[in-house]
Amino acid sequence: MGRRKRFALFGSSLTSRFKRSLCRVFSIAAEESDVDLVIFNTYGKLGSTNGFNEDYESEILDYFDLDQFDGIVFDAEGYNVDGMSETIERKLRAVKCPVISISSYIEGFYNIRFDDSGGLRKMVEHFIDHHHFTKIGYFSGIPGHPDAVSRLNEFHSIMEERGLPRDGAGIFEGDFWFGKGMDAAHFFLSLPERPEAIVCANDFMAISLINSFRQLGIKVPQDIAVSGYDGTIEGQEYLPILSTVTRERLDIARKALHLLIDISDNKDVSDFDLNVAPKQIYSQSCGCVSVDYQHIIDLVAQCHDDQRIISVNLYESESAMVKLNRAENVRKMESVFAEDAINFGDYSSFFLMVHTDSEGRPMYNSNFSSPSGKFAPVIWVDKNDEYTNCPHVFDRTSFLPQAGSGRSHVQYVMSVHFAEKLFGYAVVEMTGKDIFTEFYNVWLHNLGVTLNTLQKTDRINKLISELEGLSITDMLTGLYNRRGFDDKSRKTISEFHEYITVCTMVIDMDGLKSINDRFGHHEGDRAIKALADMIRQCCDSGEIAGRAGGDEFYIFAPDYSETRLTRFTNRLNEMAAEFNKANTCDYQLDFSFGAYLTTTNASGSIEEFLKISDARMYEQKMGKPGRNSL
C-alpha cells in the first residue's frame, strides 16, 4: 500500500459559526477519500469595538515546507485582516503542488466557483413569481466588496428584466454584519411606499434587520418578508427561520479533494474551474413555512444548553488561566494543559512546538538568539498513543507529528505568539468531525502569554543572579570579594555535621607600593591580578578564595590536610617563580603567607581562624630582609 495522500486547507476565523461547518465537511470528505488533511487556521481580527489585528500570523508558514502536500485548498473569504489573504496567496503561488481556490476566483489556481449570482436570482424570482411581490428592497453589503458588488449587480439585472425599477423599492448599503440593521429598518420604513419584501446580501444583516423591525413593531413575514444569503447556522436557528441561499459546502469539499486526487494521480483534468450550484431554503421569514412550535421549544432548550455549556467553559478557562500563570516551567504547562484542556471539545492529541536557535535553546529561554528553523516539542499529549515516539527536533520538512495508525487524520495548525513574538505553533486533532470551539483560541493565547512570562522570568532570574554575582565578586580579580568570601565560608561551616579538618590561609603581596610608585598603578593592578590567577589555579581541591582588599587574599579550605596545604604552597611558589622569570618589568612578584590547620564543627568561627593565619603571615613578612619596604 502506498503513502496516504496529504492535503492542506488554508482558512481564517474557522471557529466562527459562519465558517465552522467548512471544517466539518472537509473532514467528512477527507475520511471518505481516505486522505490526511492539515487545516491551517489564523485568528484574524481580535475583538470588535476595540479590536486589533494580528497581521503577522502567516510568518509561521515561512518555516514549513508546503511542497510536501499533494495539494492545497485555499479559502480566501474568511481573512478579515487587511493584506492577510494576499500574503497567504503569495506564499501559495510559490508551492509546486496544485492549489484550489474555493471562495473567490484567483488567476493561476484551480477554482471551484459558487454560482453567487444564480442564488440571488432565484431568491428574488421566488419573491416575484411565488409571492407576487413587486416592491422589493435590497440590503446590500460593504460597498466595493466583491460579493456585495456581484450580488447587487444581479439584483439590478433581475429587476430590469422583470420590468421593475432597477433599484427596486430602495437599496441600503450595509456592513455584512449586525451593525446597520436599525439604520436599514428606518430607511426602508421611511420610503414613500413600504417594501413588501427585502432581500439581504447575507444572513447576518437579515437577522439584524428583523431584530430592528421587531423593536419598531413590524412583523416578519406578515408585514414585510425578509430573506438572507449564505445559509448560516444562525439563520437556521433564528426565529423566524431565515429563507436564504446556502452554499453546498460538502459538495465543494468533495469536488476539491477529488480534483486534487486526480491531479496528483496524473489524471487528465480538462476543466480548471468547477461550478457548485446554490441551494434555496424557503422558510418562515418569507412566509413559505408556518411556525413550528415544537421546533421553537427545541431551539429554546438548545439555547439554554448552549448558555450553560458556555458558562461552564468560561469558568474552566478562568481556572486554567490562573494555573498557567503559576507555571514555573514548560513541564508544568504541559501538566496544566493535559489536566485542564476540557472546554474546547474532545481532542485526541495536542502538540506545542517552539522555536530553537542554533545552540538548541528554546525561545522561552532569555538567551535565545534567532530562529534556526528548528522546533522543539514542549507539550506532547497523545491520548490514544497514535503517534510515533516524540522526536527531539522538528524542522521545515517534518513539522508535523507522524501518526502510526492506519486511519486518515485531520490536524489543525495555528501559530502560538504573544505581543508580536512568534514562539512556534500548535497542532491539535479532534476526535469528531467538528472543529474546536473559540475556547481553543483562548488556550493558545494563554500559552503564548505563559511562554512570554517564562522568558521574562528567566531573564529576571539571570539578571538577579548576575547582580548577586557582582555583589560578591571582586571586579579586578574575579575572586570573591570580602562579603562573598565571608558568606561562602560561613555557609560551608554551617553545613558541617561533624568535626572536620579545615585550613585558613592569608596571602599578602610584598612590595605593591614600590611597584605602584615605579611603574604606575596599572602595573600594580596587573601584579595583583597575576597573583589572583595563581591562587585560583591552586584552588582545585574545594578551596574558597577571596580578595580581602588591596593586596591581601583569604583562603578557606574545608576537609583539608597537611599534605594538601604543602601541595598548595609549593604550586603557588612555582607559579610565582615562572611569572618572575617571564616578567619584563624590573620587579619580582613576592608574597607573605600564613596558614592555620584546625579541626572544627558547625560552630567554628572563620574570623578566629583567619586571625591566626594573619598573625602567621605577618610573622613571615616581618622575617624577610628589607621588610620595611614590604
LOLUM-144171 format. One record per residue (C-alpha): x, y, z. Coordinates in steps of 0.05 Angstrom, whole numbers. Example, Ala and Ser with C-alpha at 12.3 -4.5 7.8 and 13.67 -1.06 7.14 Angstrom:
2
246 / -90 / 156
273 / -21 / 143
END
This chain:
630
0 / 0 / 0
28 / 68 / -19
34 / 131 / 22
-32 / 162 / 41
-42 / 228 / 6
-38 / 291 / 48
-75 / 355 / 32
-77 / 423 / 65
-134 / 473 / 75
-118 / 546 / 88
-171 / 590 / 121
-182 / 641 / 176
-231 / 651 / 233
-253 / 579 / 224
-284 / 575 / 293
-336 / 627 / 274
-405 / 597 / 264
-404 / 621 / 193
-340 / 580 / 178
-345 / 523 / 227
-385 / 478 / 180
-329 / 485 / 128
-282 / 444 / 172
-335 / 392 / 184
-350 / 379 / 111
-276 / 376 / 93
-265 / 327 / 150
-321 / 284 / 122
-294 / 288 / 52
-223 / 271 / 76
-247 / 209 / 112
-289 / 188 / 51
-228 / 195 / 6
-181 / 163 / 58
-132 / 221 / 56
-98 / 262 / 111
-118 / 335 / 118
-80 / 391 / 152
-121 / 454 / 165
-82 / 519 / 174
-124 / 569 / 213
-110 / 640 / 236
-145 / 681 / 289
-155 / 741 / 245
-181 / 805 / 276
-189 / 801 / 352
-246 / 837 / 385
-298 / 881 / 353
-309 / 950 / 382
-237 / 959 / 404
-208 / 902 / 365
-139 / 897 / 336
-105 / 857 / 281
-51 / 804 / 286
-24 / 812 / 216
40 / 771 / 229
6 / 704 / 239
26 / 680 / 170
100 / 685 / 188
99 / 614 / 214
89 / 588 / 143
160 / 611 / 126
186 / 554 / 168
143 / 499 / 135
157 / 462 / 71
89 / 465 / 37
113 / 424 / -22
105 / 361 / 20
30 / 366 / 8
-3 / 333 / -51
-50 / 392 / -59
-76 / 454 / -24
-145 / 484 / -16
-149 / 559 / -5
-209 / 595 / 25
-193 / 669 / 18
-261 / 691 / 42
-250 / 687 / 117
-188 / 731 / 124
-211 / 795 / 158
-143 / 827 / 168
-121 / 875 / 113
-69 / 843 / 68
-70 / 774 / 101
-107 / 739 / 45
-58 / 769 / -6
1 / 747 / 37
-24 / 675 / 40
-38 / 676 / -34
34 / 697 / -49
61 / 641 / -6
16 / 590 / -41
37 / 614 / -110
108 / 591 / -93
88 / 518 / -80
96 / 463 / -131
33 / 425 / -115
-36 / 444 / -144
-77 / 497 / -107
-152 / 503 / -110
-189 / 567 / -91
-259 / 553 / -64
-287 / 622 / -48
-261 / 671 / -99
-232 / 666 / -168
-156 / 670 / -169
-118 / 670 / -234
-67 / 613 / -238
-103 / 569 / -187
-155 / 517 / -199
-222 / 547 / -179
-287 / 519 / -152
-337 / 573 / -168
-401 / 583 / -130
-459 / 610 / -171
-469 / 671 / -128
-510 / 708 / -179
-554 / 648 / -193
-570 / 640 / -119
-591 / 712 / -111
-630 / 710 / -176
-672 / 651 / -153
-687 / 684 / -86
-712 / 748 / -120
-751 / 708 / -171
-783 / 669 / -114
-810 / 734 / -85
-835 / 757 / -153
-864 / 691 / -180
-886 / 655 / -118
-906 / 712 / -72
-923 / 761 / -128
-885 / 818 / -96
-866 / 878 / -139
-840 / 925 / -85
-775 / 892 / -65
-719 / 927 / -27
-647 / 907 / -25
-600 / 908 / 36
-531 / 908 / 3
-463 / 891 / 33
-400 / 932 / 42
-391 / 980 / -17
-336 / 955 / -62
-333 / 885 / -32
-331 / 834 / -89
-390 / 794 / -62
-430 / 857 / -49
-417 / 883 / -119
-435 / 818 / -155
-499 / 807 / -115
-521 / 880 / -123
-509 / 877 / -198
-550 / 814 / -203
-607 / 848 / -165
-605 / 906 / -214
-607 / 857 / -273
-666 / 817 / -248
-707 / 879 / -233
-695 / 908 / -302
-710 / 841 / -336
-777 / 838 / -299
-795 / 909 / -317
-788 / 934 / -246
-748 / 994 / -222
-673 / 980 / -226
-664 / 996 / -152
-728 / 960 / -133
-763 / 992 / -74
-697 / 1020 / -50
-625 / 1000 / -35
-589 / 1008 / 31
-514 / 993 / 38
-496 / 953 / 99
-434 / 921 / 131
-444 / 845 / 123
-452 / 845 / 198
-502 / 866 / 252
-484 / 940 / 257
-531 / 972 / 206
-597 / 936 / 219
-633 / 993 / 254
-609 / 1044 / 202
-634 / 999 / 147
-701 / 990 / 181
-712 / 1065 / 187
-691 / 1074 / 114
-740 / 1023 / 87
-797 / 1046 / 131
-786 / 1118 / 110
-796 / 1103 / 36
-859 / 1132 / 3
-882 / 1060 / -9
-864 / 1007 / 43
-829 / 947 / 12
-866 / 882 / 11
-801 / 844 / 16
-728 / 858 / 29
-672 / 815 / 1
-609 / 818 / 44
-538 / 805 / 19
-524 / 758 / 77
-557 / 725 / 136
-526 / 769 / 190
-555 / 832 / 161
-622 / 797 / 152
-623 / 778 / 226
-604 / 849 / 247
-659 / 878 / 203
-712 / 831 / 230
-690 / 847 / 302
-696 / 921 / 286
-765 / 912 / 254
-787 / 875 / 317
-767 / 934 / 360
-805 / 980 / 314
-868 / 937 / 316
-861 / 909 / 245
-875 / 834 / 239
-837 / 788 / 193
-863 / 760 / 147
-933 / 786 / 160
-916 / 860 / 147
-851 / 853 / 108
-819 / 789 / 82
-743 / 783 / 90
-691 / 736 / 61
-618 / 726 / 76
-559 / 695 / 40
-503 / 645 / 56
-544 / 594 / 95
-512 / 605 / 163
-525 / 564 / 225
-551 / 628 / 259
-602 / 637 / 204
-630 / 567 / 213
-632 / 572 / 289
-664 / 641 / 288
-738 / 656 / 294
-768 / 665 / 244
-723 / 615 / 208
-690 / 652 / 151
-706 / 640 / 78
-636 / 641 / 48
-588 / 614 / -3
-537 / 564 / 21
-472 / 540 / -8
-469 / 465 / -11
-403 / 461 / 25
-399 / 385 / 27
-405 / 386 / -48
-349 / 437 / -51
-305 / 395 / -5
-315 / 331 / -44
-303 / 364 / -111
-240 / 399 / -85
-208 / 336 / -57
-229 / 293 / -116
-197 / 343 / -163
-132 / 344 / -123
-131 / 269 / -120
-140 / 264 / -196
-85 / 315 / -208
-36 / 280 / -160
-52 / 214 / -196
-33 / 248 / -262
-103 / 240 / -289
-126 / 285 / -345
-161 / 346 / -317
-192 / 384 / -374
-231 / 436 / -333
-193 / 482 / -287
-256 / 510 / -258
-314 / 472 / -227
-381 / 503 / -211
-424 / 490 / -150
-497 / 506 / -153
-532 / 541 / -95
-590 / 513 / -56
-650 / 554 / -37
-683 / 549 / 31
-753 / 578 / 31
-774 / 581 / 103
-810 / 624 / 154
-781 / 694 / 141
-811 / 696 / 71
-877 / 664 / 93
-868 / 596 / 58
-866 / 556 / 123
-911 / 565 / 182
-885 / 568 / 253
-870 / 500 / 284
-879 / 508 / 359
-843 / 443 / 375
-784 / 470 / 336
-787 / 534 / 377
-787 / 493 / 441
-727 / 453 / 417
-690 / 517 / 399
-703 / 548 / 467
-679 / 485 / 501
-617 / 484 / 458
-603 / 557 / 474
-607 / 541 / 548
-559 / 483 / 539
-511 / 525 / 499
-512 / 580 / 551
-499 / 531 / 607
-441 / 500 / 569
-411 / 568 / 554
-416 / 588 / 627
-382 / 524 / 650
-327 / 530 / 597
-315 / 602 / 616
-308 / 581 / 689
-258 / 527 / 668
-219 / 578 / 627
-212 / 624 / 687
-184 / 566 / 728
-136 / 544 / 673
-112 / 615 / 662
-93 / 622 / 736
-57 / 555 / 735
-18 / 573 / 672
3 / 639 / 703
32 / 599 / 761
71 / 552 / 716
145 / 559 / 731
168 / 516 / 672
143 / 483 / 608
133 / 416 / 643
82 / 449 / 688
50 / 480 / 626
43 / 411 / 596
12 / 384 / 661
-38 / 441 / 664
-59 / 431 / 592
-66 / 356 / 599
-109 / 363 / 661
-150 / 425 / 645
-159 / 428 / 570
-231 / 403 / 572
-270 / 463 / 547
-258 / 468 / 472
-284 / 400 / 451
-259 / 328 / 453
-190 / 321 / 424
-144 / 261 / 415
-77 / 296 / 410
-44 / 363 / 421
28 / 384 / 407
63 / 451 / 420
128 / 465 / 384
173 / 525 / 399
229 / 558 / 361
300 / 539 / 378
364 / 576 / 360
429 / 548 / 332
450 / 528 / 402
386 / 489 / 413
358 / 539 / 463
282 / 546 / 461
251 / 614 / 450
226 / 620 / 522
299 / 619 / 544
322 / 691 / 552
389 / 674 / 518
352 / 654 / 454
385 / 688 / 395
348 / 678 / 330
305 / 623 / 299
345 / 565 / 269
286 / 537 / 230
280 / 480 / 280
228 / 469 / 334
227 / 432 / 400
164 / 398 / 426
147 / 425 / 495
76 / 397 / 502
61 / 327 / 476
-8 / 299 / 492
-25 / 236 / 453
-86 / 206 / 487
-92 / 145 / 442
-17 / 132 / 430
-27 / 140 / 356
36 / 180 / 342
107 / 154 / 338
157 / 170 / 393
165 / 244 / 404
226 / 269 / 364
273 / 319 / 396
270 / 367 / 337
221 / 386 / 283
241 / 424 / 220
210 / 451 / 156
207 / 382 / 123
178 / 346 / 184
139 / 398 / 222
80 / 352 / 235
79 / 293 / 283
74 / 227 / 244
16 / 182 / 263
29 / 108 / 265
-44 / 88 / 259
-74 / 67 / 192
-133 / 114 / 191
-136 / 183 / 159
-122 / 242 / 204
-146 / 315 / 205
-99 / 362 / 242
-106 / 436 / 256
-44 / 480 / 256
-42 / 550 / 287
14 / 597 / 307
28 / 610 / 381
51 / 681 / 394
46 / 739 / 441
60 / 813 / 430
90 / 800 / 361
135 / 745 / 388
124 / 682 / 347
141 / 626 / 396
121 / 570 / 350
58 / 531 / 331
7 / 483 / 358
-23 / 420 / 326
-88 / 391 / 350
-131 / 334 / 326
-205 / 329 / 346
-240 / 264 / 359
-300 / 281 / 316
-312 / 318 / 251
-324 / 386 / 283
-272 / 440 / 295
-255 / 462 / 365
-292 / 520 / 397
-266 / 590 / 408
-240 / 568 / 476
-183 / 533 / 440
-161 / 602 / 414
-163 / 626 / 486
-117 / 568 / 506
-67 / 585 / 451
-67 / 658 / 473
-55 / 638 / 545
1 / 590 / 525
33 / 648 / 487
26 / 693 / 548
56 / 639 / 593
116 / 628 / 546
127 / 703 / 546
124 / 704 / 622
173 / 646 / 627
220 / 684 / 581
216 / 747 / 623
222 / 708 / 688
283 / 672 / 662
314 / 738 / 643
298 / 769 / 710
327 / 709 / 747
390 / 713 / 706
396 / 787 / 719
386 / 775 / 794
439 / 721 / 792
486 / 768 / 755
473 / 824 / 805
484 / 776 / 862
548 / 754 / 830
570 / 826 / 822
555 / 840 / 895
600 / 784 / 920
654 / 787 / 866
717 / 828 / 864
716 / 866 / 798
792 / 867 / 789
808 / 794 / 801
743 / 756 / 792
752 / 723 / 860
701 / 732 / 916
704 / 799 / 950
705 / 803 / 1026
629 / 796 / 1031
627 / 738 / 983
684 / 702 / 1018
652 / 710 / 1086
583 / 687 / 1063
610 / 626 / 1026
657 / 606 / 1082
605 / 613 / 1137
553 / 575 / 1097
603 / 519 / 1086
620 / 514 / 1160
546 / 516 / 1180
533 / 454 / 1138
584 / 412 / 1177
550 / 353 / 1211
613 / 330 / 1249
683 / 353 / 1265
726 / 363 / 1203
797 / 389 / 1189
798 / 457 / 1157
851 / 506 / 1136
853 / 582 / 1130
906 / 619 / 1092
923 / 693 / 1088
967 / 716 / 1030
993 / 787 / 1025
1032 / 813 / 966
1101 / 842 / 982
1125 / 907 / 952
1060 / 931 / 919
1073 / 1003 / 939
1141 / 1001 / 905
1111 / 972 / 841
1058 / 1027 / 840
1109 / 1082 / 853
1158 / 1057 / 800
1113 / 1031 / 745
1045 / 1061 / 759
980 / 1033 / 787
964 / 998 / 722
1024 / 953 / 732
1006 / 945 / 805
937 / 920 / 784
969 / 873 / 735
1011 / 843 / 791
950 / 835 / 836
912 / 800 / 780
971 / 755 / 766
975 / 733 / 839
899 / 723 / 840
903 / 679 / 778
957 / 637 / 811
914 / 629 / 873
853 / 610 / 830
893 / 556 / 794
917 / 527 / 860
846 / 523 / 887
829 / 455 / 856
810 / 417 / 919
749 / 454 / 944
785 / 516 / 969
747 / 582 / 974
788 / 643 / 954
774 / 717 / 960
808 / 784 / 957
801 / 816 / 1025
822 / 884 / 998
884 / 917 / 969
938 / 865 / 962
911 / 815 / 1013
877 / 748 / 998
839 / 699 / 1043
830 / 625 / 1031
786 / 576 / 1067
795 / 502 / 1053
746 / 450 / 1083
766 / 377 / 1090
840 / 394 / 1087
906 / 363 / 1108
979 / 380 / 1116
993 / 344 / 1050
943 / 388 / 1012
970 / 450 / 1045
1041 / 433 / 1025
1019 / 419 / 953
982 / 486 / 951
1042 / 527 / 976
1091 / 491 / 930
1048 / 503 / 868
1038 / 576 / 887
1113 / 587 / 895
1127 / 552 / 829
1077 / 595 / 792
1107 / 659 / 823
1176 / 637 / 800
1151 / 625 / 729
1118 / 694 / 728
1182 / 728 / 752
1223 / 692 / 701
1179 / 717 / 644
1165 / 786 / 673
1194 / 842 / 631
1186 / 895 / 686
1243 / 904 / 735
1208 / 875 / 797
1197 / 808 / 830
1126 / 786 / 848
1131 / 761 / 920
1083 / 749 / 977
1079 / 731 / 1050
1038 / 671 / 1071
1005 / 647 / 1135
964 / 583 / 1144
926 / 551 / 1201
902 / 478 / 1202
850 / 460 / 1255
790 / 416 / 1269
721 / 446 / 1277
646 / 433 / 1272
588 / 478 / 1251
601 / 525 / 1309
671 / 543 / 1285
689 / 617 / 1274
722 / 633 / 1208
743 / 701 / 1237
783 / 668 / 1293
818 / 621 / 1244
836 / 679 / 1198
865 / 719 / 1256
914 / 662 / 1270
932 / 656 / 1196
940 / 731 / 1191
987 / 732 / 1250
1030 / 677 / 1219
1031 / 714 / 1153
1053 / 778 / 1188
1107 / 740 / 1225
1134 / 713 / 1159
1132 / 783 / 1128
1170 / 813 / 1186
1223 / 760 / 1180
1240 / 778 / 1108
1301 / 821 / 1091
1282 / 893 / 1076
1215 / 884 / 1110
1206 / 959 / 1119
1191 / 966 / 1045
1142 / 908 / 1043
END
